[in-house]
Amino acid sequence: MTQLIISEENENQRLDKALSVLTDLSRTLLTELIRTDKVTVNGEIKKAKYKVKTGDNIEFEPPVAKELEILAEDIPLDIIYEDADVAVVNKSQGMVVHPSAGHSTGTLVNALMYAMTDLSSINGVIRPGIVHRIDKDTSGLLMIAKNDKAHESLAAQLKEKSTKRRYLALVHGNLPNDKGTIEAPIGRSSKDRKKQAINAEGRPAITHFEVLERFPEANYTLIACELETGRTHQIRVHMAYIGHPVAGDPLYGPKKTLTPNHGQFLHAESLGFIHPTTGKFMAFTIEPPKIFQKQLNSLRKTF
């Protein structure tokens, strides 16, 4: 039996769509499982059009032939903290968080399975221990659940918005204000399935930003962002929406940008949460990768 807990990131999606995102099963097969009442949501049968909610417990028995075996791989992993319940890792830029179509190996999950003997089972074989995600080309801190009790606690904190998540972003242009809040709903783009967009029918999304350093001659600004919500590509979409896309962003940025083939200059710098067992608040901070620091130093030398 496969069990999935819906996170805020997938809230309000159709049941069949949410399952297609969270598993490697085809949309056709998932629709058939739902149609034949083999999928339950919180113990109840739901139709494919049911809009999932944060915290929904989805259970189903996937066909044996479709079950995936995720292999442990000896991949270098920067573990910042680890105990019996939780771990905090510094994900490198370019690493996918969990296996999906086109990324069956080399992911953070493959590395975690080699490095740790215990990981929570709530999100099945595809996402063991994974409570939240950051994009492939976004570097920085992620919290990992090593058992189901810890997973439930961390997921609840994300839902309650009590976790602290701070990102560094190098963006195009010179922002007019030193601080600001972007509140605009985000949904999948109707023009490009790979992209998210500001969409009146999308899910609420709130990003707070603060200017840390300006590079007016080069026309870039270093900012810190804190999230109230955790939508896919949230910072990248919001910053592009106000006319200041993240530098190096291949999806939402201009063609003329810094190192366009390397990925966006976005780094999950700080992470804070309440420990599931001790009840103590834990906070972690990590410097951006060398390419990020090198680019900042290069911009500073332009003056």
N, C-alpha and C positions, 0 to 999 in steps of 0.2 A: 504493500500500500504506500502510495506517495502522498505526503502531506506538505502543503504550502501555506504560508501565512502571508496575506497580502500586505505589502508595505505602502506607505503614503505615495511612493513614486508611481504605483500602478492603480491607485484609487480611481474609481469612476469609469474604468474600462469595461467593455463587455467581458463576460466570463470567458468566452472562447478566445477573445483577443488577449486577455491577461495570461491565460494558460499558454498561448503560443509564444508569448514573450518570455515567460518564466521556465519553459521547458524546451526540449529539442524536438518535440512531437509536432507533426504537421497540423495545420489548421483544420484540414479535412478530417484527420483522425480524431482530433479533439472534439470537433463538432459531432462526430458519430458517437463518441463516448458520452457526451452530454445528452444527445438525443435518446440514447438507450438507457438513460438514468444511471450511468455508472460513475457520475461525478456528483459529490455532495458539497454543499457550502454550509458550514456550521451544522452538519448533520442532516441538512434538508436538500431535496432535489431542486435544482434551479434550471431555467432555460438558458440557452446560449446568450440571449440578449440581456440577462441580469447584469446590472452594473455593480462590480465588486466594491467593497468598502475596506478601509484600513482595518486590519485585524481579522478579517474573514479567514476562517480555517477551511481550506479546500482539500478534499481527499479524493483520490481515484486510484484505480489499479491499472497501470499502463500495460499494454501487451508485452509479453515477455520478449518478443523479438525486437522491441524498440528500446528496451532498457539499455542504458549506456554505462559503460565501465570507465570511470574517470581514474586515470593512473596517477600515482604519486610520482613526481619528478624532482630530481635533485637540482633545483633552480635556486641561485643565490637569493636570499630573502632578508630584508632589513627589519628584524623584530625589535621594536623599541621597548616593549614591555610584555611580560607573559606570566600568568599564574594559572591556577587550576580552572578558573572560570572564564577569563577573558585574555585577549592579546591585542596589542596595538602594533600595526605594521606600517612601514613607510613604503608605499607602492611606488615603484619606479615608473618614469614616463615611458610609454610604449607597451606596458603590460596590461592585458585584458584581465578583468577581475575574475570572471568565471567562464567555463566552456559554453560555447554557443555555436551556431552554424558558422563554419569557416574558422573557428578557433577552438579546436578540440584538445589542443595541448599548449603548453607554455604559458598557462594562465596562473593567476595568483592562487586559485584553488588547487591546481596541480602542485604548486610549491608548498602550500599549507599542508596538504596531505602527506608530504614527505617530511616536513619539519615538525609536525605536531601529531601526537597519537590520538588526541580527542578533539572532535569538532561537533558542533550541534547538528542534529539531523533534521531539524524542522523544515528546511527548504530542500530536502531531498538530496540525491546524489550529485546533482549539478551544482548546487550552491552550499555545500556544507560549511557552516560557520559564518556565512556571509549575511550581515545584518543590513548593510547599506553599500552603495557602490560609488565609484568615481569613474570618469571616462578613461578610456585607454591612454590618451595622451595627457591626462591630468595626473600629476604626481602628488604624493603626500599621504596623510594619515587615514587609516581605516581601523575601526574597531571590529574584532573578531570574537564570536561567541564559541566557547569550547564545550558547552553543554546546553541542553534545551532550556533549562531554567534561566541561565544567563541570557540566552537569545531572547526569550520572552520579555525579560526586564529591559534589555537594550532597545528592543523594538517598541516597547511601550514608551520609553523616554523619547524616542524619535517622534512618535505620534503626539506626545504631549508637548513637544518642542522645548524640552528641558536640556537637551544636549547642546553643547557649544561647538560650532563649526566655523572656522575662520579661514578664508582663502586669500592668497595673494594673486593679483592679476595685473599684467602689464597690458594696457589698452591703448588704442589709437586715439590721438587728439588730446586736447587740453580741456579737461572737465571744467565747466563754469563754476561749480560749487565744490567746497571742500568735503561736504557730507551730503548724503541723499538717500532716498528710499525709492525703489522701483517696485510698483505693485501692478502687475499685469498678468492675466491668465495665460497659461501655456498649454498648447495641444499640438498634435502632430500636424505638420505642414500638409496642406492639400495639394501642393505643387511638387513636393519632393519627400518621399517616405523616409529618407535618411535624416531629415531635418525636423526640428520642432519650430513652432512659430507662436507669436502672440495671437491668440484665438479667443474670441468672446465666449465660445463654448468649451474652452479648455479649463484646466484646473487652476485654482487660485495659486499665485506664486508671488513671494515677497523677498526681495533682496535689499539689504542695507549696504551702502558702500561709504568708504572714507578715503580721501586722497592722502597718500603717504609721501609721495615724491613726484615732482613735475619735471619733465624734460621738454620744455617749450620749443627749443631749437630743432629737436628731432621730431617733435609733435607726438610724444607718447607720455603717458601718465601711469605711475605705479599706484595701485589702490588695494585696500583690504575689503573683502566682502564677507558679510555674515548672513546666513540663510535662516529664514523662518520656515521655509518649505523646502522640499527636496525633489523638485521636478527634473526630468531628464534635460541635460544641457542648460540648466536654469541660468547660471551666471553668463554663459556664452550668449544665450538668446536675449536676456535682459540688457546686457551691455550693447549688443548690436542694435537693439530696439531704440536705445537713446542716442545712437550714432557714435558709439565708442566701442567697437568690437574688440575682443581680446586679440592681441598681437599673435601672429602665427596661426590663427584659427583657420583651418582649411574649409570649414563648412559655412561659417558666418562672417568671416573677415574678408577684406579686399584681397585682390590678387597680389597687389604690391604690399608686402608685409615682411616682418622679420622672420627669417628661416622658415619659409612657407612649407617646406617638406618635412619639418621636424615635429610640428604640432603646436598647439596653443600654449602660451605662457600663462599657465594656471596651476596653482599649487595649493593643496590642502595643508595649510601651515599649522593650524592648531585644532585640537580635538579635546573636548571635555565631557565627562559623563559620570553618573553615580555608579559605583561598583555594585554589581548585583548581590553580593554577599555581605560585604563590610558596610555598605551604605555610605561610604566616604566618597566625596567628589574627587575625581582624578583628572588631571589636566596634562596635556602633552603638546610640545611644540617642536617642529623640525624645520631646518633651513631648506630653501628650495634647491633643486639640483644644480650642478655646476654650470650647465648651459644657461640657466636662468640667471645665476649670479654673474656669469661672464658677460651676458648681454646688458645687465644693469651697469656693470662697471664700464662697459664700452660707451653706454649712453652718458654716463657721468663725465667721461673724458671729452665729450663733445663741447663742453663749456670752456 
